Amino acid sequence: MSTAIWITLLVVTAIASFFIGSLITKRQYEHDELEKEVEKAQGDLEQFKQDVADHVAHTNKLVNKMQDSYVQLVKHMEETNKLLVAEKNVEVVPFFSQEATEILSETRNNDKTRSELLARNAELQAAPADFVTGESGIFRGDSSENKQTESA
């Protein structure tokens, strides 16, 4: 019987070793898969960092370009302002002679007084306002009198 016990022990040990080996192999396989995922995530993270760095560098170039354009705009505006201010000091040749300018300004003043006179004249020709206090005309009296006149 000792041989049967040894054979049974050998079969039990083989079955136990098989399950323990498959369990260890399964854990090792899961561990290897997790390591691959970690490496992939780290690669993706490095790629993302590189993309962000490229984006920031490109944005920096655009901001610098915009700043240079702004500086050029400010210089242009200053030059234009200097030209305009310099031109203001130049003696202006009037379109009309001095006498014609005086006559035109008098005519403009006369037009103002004429329009004021027309406005005042329109006020005088308007109908007078009714300054009666209380009820007057057909609205005077109580409602019973109005009913009598309507029924008649």
Secondary structure, DSSP 8 states (H G I E B T S, - for coil): -HHHHHHHHHHHHHHHHHHHHHHHHHHHHHHHHHHHHHHHHHHHHHHHHHHHHHHHHHHHHHHHHHHHHHHHHHHHHHHHHHHHHHHHTS----SS-HHHHHHHHHHHHHHHHHHHHHHHHHHHHS-------S--GGG-S-HHHHHHHHH-
